[in-house]
Amino acid sequence: MFLLTQKSYSVTVTFPEGITYEEMKTRLHEAGLTFSDEEMDECMDSPNLFTDYTFVSQIELTEGRDHVLSGYLFPDTYEFDVNASARTIISTMLNNTEKKLLDEYYERAAALGMTMDQIMTLASIIQAESSNMTDMMYISSVFRNRMNSADESMHYLGSDATINFIRRMNGLDPDIILSADDLALDSPYNTYMYQGLPPGPICMPGTDAIQAALYPEPNSNYLYFCADGNGGTLFAVTLSEHENNVAIFQANWEANQAALAEGTQETAETSEEG
């Protein structure tokens, strides 16, 4: 009765592509929404509440999966009443997802021999790896080429984004340079340790990432990729080419870190002189 008698007050909240579920909750609370985290977590793990949505009924409840509906709260700008319930918030986002997932996407997924849930999982990894549409298509082709390789040792996706997802789950910040200990984290989301796709999406992918998962670059035989240290992506066919690309990334990253440190030092010295 208290909530029902409160004056309606709406706020606008924007979620960027690649945002995680936990980050979404934080943004909603910062905007002034009063929902219960526990209730929202429970809704996220209760797909039976949202079976009217085609994609929800097709979600695979794989072992070790994080919140079941993670990946399906479409990143966009929304208007919410500050007193909106967790179920209302989730339904609002799922309504948007339903509109974004066109019928042709389901047909294309089937043609690829994949479910929509697998497409969304792949799209979330692509989204976390890059925000450039062209790079996304090539990254998608790398993952497809690895999963379809006759060499079973190539079926490990080896995505750093999945390792950083595990780090977040363990209360750690993501890191651009991962250690051997990071790569050895025992989790079904560790794509260096377990073959194929992880149990579910690692973030909320946008339209570009979903389309990249559905339509990878067709004329690509790349099997490896890494960041170039300057915001781009380097691709390789062979392991030796990939190792050279990693060396380029490390050199660029170290140069950028040195420049950043020098700029910070100069700023500090200028402030002291002032």
Secondary structure, 3 states (H helix, E strand, C coil): CCCCCCCCCEEEEECCCCCCHHHHHHHHHHCCCCCCHHHHHHHHCCHHHHCCCHHHHCCCCCCCCCCCCCCCCCCCEEEEECCCCHHHHHHHHHHHHHHHCCHHHHHHHHHCCCCHHHHHHHHHHHHHHCCCHHHHHHHHHHHHHHHCCCCHHHCCCCCHHHHHHHHHHCCCCCCCCCCHHHHCCCCCCCCCCCCCCCCCCCCCCCHHHHHHHHCCCCCCCCCEEEECCCCCEEEECCHHHHHHHHHHHHHHHHHHHHHHHHHHHHHHHHHHHC
